[in-house]
């Protein structure tokens, strides 16, 4: 992996053709995916129910309810 990272750094610094850089980067990313163990992370279902007079619900990447945007009409 060090050799691929060094090659990608050198390609970026010297302005070599982009294909060489992309090939080296893809190589060390693929190697990392193959060699590094992955642990699945539990993500529970997030159900949201609101009354008809409440609006402004926004989905957030952190999957938590953000009440700041909610408005009661």
Secondary structure, 3 states (H helix, E strand, C coil): CHHHHHHHHHHHHHCCCHHHHHHHHHHHHHHHHHHCCCCCCCCCCCCCCCCCCEECCCCCCCCCCCHHHCEEC
